[in-house]
Amino acid sequence: MRYTLVADGGSDAVLIPIINWSFRQHDVTPIGQRADLSRIPRQRNMEERLRAVLDIYPCDVLFVHRDAEGQPPQRRREEIAESLLSLRVEHIPVVPVRMTEAWLLADEPAIRRAAGNPNGTEELNLPVVRTLETLPNPKEVLFAALATASGLNARRRSRLPVHKRVHQIAEYIDDFSCLNVLPAFLALQQDIRAIIEND
């Protein structure tokens, strides 16, 4: 299954390991790519931008990421569907309630490994998984957890490349199934299953 991910920002590349894991749960081997939007000339609207993406990154399934940003997730899903009406491509919306970083807060060992201190014992004060989508700023919580998990003193923590380390967290997670208690993550899993079953 060949797919392309169109994401809001650079940090959302962490969705690739999540999507790959999701396909593998159905014994499907994915071949994924993330659209480099810097290669896409500025377009008038989302439909034209996605058309340009498909010209450069053809695929069987297009994943379109949008954070809900205070809007009902269903509204974001409808906006994505409307933008793709004329493009005749299978698509799956990826709409975390807050930010993708919330999903990475579910795996403490992965955070510790990404922080470069896998055997650390510092208290990270991570939120309960089922509350992750209610956090007002999960990125801030994740950055703080990474800094604490590093075990570094304040001066050295200030030089910790947290943005780079965030990308590593998803790579270190072997099983994302604990996130199925979150409605947005469960919706993604259901959409992937539907695409596979209808293939």
TORLOPA-494152 format. One line per field, with one value per residue (C-alpha): residue number from 1; x, y, z. Coordinates in Angstrom, 2 decimals. Each point is the difference from the previous one (the first is absolute). Layout:
N
seq = [NUM:...] .
east = [X:...] .
north = [Y:...] .
up = [Z:...] .
***
This chain:
199
seq = [1:2:3:4:5:6:7:8:9:10:11:12:13:14:15:16:17:18:19:20:21:22:23:24:25:26:27:28:29:30:31:32:33:34:35:36:37:38:39:40:41:42:43:44:45:46:47:48:49:50:51:52:53:54:55:56:57:58:59:60:61:62:63:64:65:66:67:68:69:70:71:72:73:74:75:76:77:78:79:80:81:82:83:84:85:86:87:88:89:90:91:92:93:94:95:96:97:98:99:100:101:102:103:104:105:106:107:108:109:110:111:112:113:114:115:116:117:118:119:120:121:122:123:124:125:126:127:128:129:130:131:132:133:134:135:136:137:138:139:140:141:142:143:144:145:146:147:148:149:150:151:152:153:154:155:156:157:158:159:160:161:162:163:164:165:166:167:168:169:170:171:172:173:174:175:176:177:178:179:180:181:182:183:184:185:186:187:188:189:190:191:192:193:194:195:196:197:198:199] .
east = [0.00:1.60:-0.98:0.89:-0.28:-0.83:0.64:-0.38:3.57:3.42:-0.54:-2.93:2.41:-0.43:-3.26:1.93:0.92:-3.58:-1.51:2.48:-0.81:-3.73:0.32:2.13:-2.79:-1.89:2.96:0.41:3.47:-0.14:2.26:-0.28:1.26:-0.52:-0.78:2.59:-2.28:2.94:0.00:-3.62:-0.61:-2.42:-3.58:-3.27:-1.70:0.38:-1.46:2.61:2.78:-1.02:-0.26:3.58:1.12:-1.49:1.76:3.38:-0.79:-2.42:-1.42:-2.76:-1.06:0.47:0.24:-0.85:0.97:-1.73:0.00:-3.53:1.23:-3.11:-2.38:-2.07:2.10:-2.94:0.05:3.67:-0.78:-2.78:2.32:2.54:-2.67:-1.38:3.48:0.41:-3.40:1.31:3.33:-1.18:2.50:-0.51:0.74:0.17:-0.20:2.35:-1.50:1.47:-2.19:2.96:3.40:1.68:2.46:-2.78:0.14:3.73:-0.58:-1.36:3.35:2.37:2.81:0.03:0.26:2.90:1.80:-0.49:1.34:3.21:-0.50:-1.96:0.75:-0.83:-2.28:-1.05:-3.73:-1.52:-3.54:-1.53:-3.78:-2.31:-0.43:-3.76:0.47:2.59:-2.45:-1.16:3.45:0.07:3.63:1.32:3.12:1.06:-0.64:2.00:2.95:0.05:-0.10:2.90:2.08:-0.69:0.61:3.41:1.30:2.10:0.58:-1.78:2.87:0.38:-3.77:-0.19:2.12:-2.03:-1.37:-3.55:-1.56:2.33:-0.60:-3.78:0.38:1.87:-2.73:-2.38:2.83:0.54:-3.65:-0.75:-3.70:-2.43:-3.07:-0.36:-1.10:-3.19:-1.73:0.32:-2.84:2.22:2.52:-2.78:-1.58:3.33:0.16:-3.56:0.63:3.13:-1.84:-2.84:2.43:1.70:-3.27:-1.31:3.22] .
north = [0.00:3.25:3.12:3.68:2.10:3.68:1.60:3.44:0.35:-1.62:-1.57:-2.00:-2.37:-2.01:-1.22:-2.24:-2.66:0.13:-0.53:-2.77:-1.79:0.34:-1.67:-2.80:-0.85:-1.22:-1.85:2.72:1.23:3.77:2.08:3.50:3.43:3.42:2.81:2.77:3.00:2.29:-1.63:0.99:3.49:2.12:-0.93:1.88:-2.59:-3.39:-1.88:1.40:-0.63:-3.65:-0.37:1.29:-2.42:-2.95:1.03:-0.22:-2.75:-2.47:-2.60:-2.49:1.85:3.64:0.77:3.63:1.31:2.97:0.81:0.72:3.35:0.53:-1.04:-3.18:-2.81:-0.97:3.46:-0.43:-3.43:1.53:2.79:-2.59:-2.10:3.07:0.91:-3.43:-0.42:0.55:-1.77:-3.62:-1.31:-2.13:2.18:-0.16:3.09:0.12:2.42:-0.06:2.01:2.14:-0.82:-3.18:0.35:-1.07:-3.52:-0.25:0.58:-3.54:-1.81:0.88:-2.41:1.51:3.51:-1.07:-1.64:3.07:2.16:-2.06:-1.37:-3.27:-1.14:3.32:0.10:3.65:0.46:1.14:0.67:-1.21:0.33:-3.02:-1.21:0.50:3.71:0.77:1.63:2.42:1.53:3.69:-0.17:-3.56:1.22:1.96:-3.03:-2.26:2.39:0.27:-3.80:-0.38:2.57:-1.65:-3.50:1.04:0.29:2.99:3.06:3.24:1.40:-3.15:-0.45:3.37:-1.44:-3.21:-0.19:-0.82:0.44:-2.64:-2.29:0.22:-1.61:-2.88:-0.80:-1.45:-2.12:-1.56:-0.96:-3.61:-0.02:2.90:-2.04:1.73:3.09:-1.75:1.55:3.39:0.79:1.69:-2.84:-2.60:1.84:-0.24:-3.75:-0.52:1.98:-2.03:-3.26:1.11:0.90:-3.40:-1.94:1.84:-0.40] .
up = [0.00:-1.16:1.89:0.23:3.15:-0.28:3.38:1.54:1.21:0.09:3.41:-1.34:-1.74:3.22:-1.57:-2.42:2.63:1.31:-3.46:-0.81:3.27:-0.74:-3.39:1.42:2.45:-3.08:-1.54:-2.61:-0.89:-0.49:-2.21:1.36:-0.95:1.49:-2.42:0.10:-0.28:-0.75:-3.46:-0.57:-1.46:2.00:-0.89:0.35:2.19:1.62:-2.98:-2.38:2.51:0.36:-3.78:-0.29:2.72:-1.88:-3.20:1.74:2.54:-1.62:2.37:0.76:3.16:0.94:3.72:0.73:3.42:1.61:3.69:1.24:1.44:2.09:-2.78:0.29:-1.54:-2.21:-1.56:-0.93:-1.48:-2.11:-1.23:-1.13:-1.74:-1.80:-1.25:-1.53:-1.66:-3.53:0.43:0.02:2.51:3.07:2.97:3.78:2.19:3.00:2.51:3.51:2.40:1.06:-1.51:-1.16:2.89:2.38:-1.42:0.78:3.71:0.36:0.08:2.83:-1.02:-3.52:1.45:2.22:-2.94:-2.20:2.83:-0.05:3.52:-0.32:3.55:1.64:3.04:-0.03:0.59:-3.29:1.26:-3.26:-0.31:-0.05:-3.58:-0.16:0.85:-2.70:-2.40:2.71:0.57:-1.01:-1.19:-0.40:-1.82:3.08:2.24:-2.32:-0.21:3.80:0.34:-2.42:1.85:3.36:-1.35:-1.31:3.57:-1.07:2.13:-0.89:-2.08:-2.12:-0.32:-1.71:-2.84:-0.33:-3.58:1.11:-3.46:-1.42:2.97:-0.42:-3.44:1.60:2.53:-2.60:-1.43:3.43:0.55:-0.96:0.84:-0.27:0.98:3.39:-1.97:-1.12:3.05:-1.75:-2.44:-2.60:-0.05:-0.13:-2.95:-1.84:0.65:-1.19:-3.18:-0.79:0.60:-2.30:-2.80:0.28:0.10:-3.07:-1.98] .
***
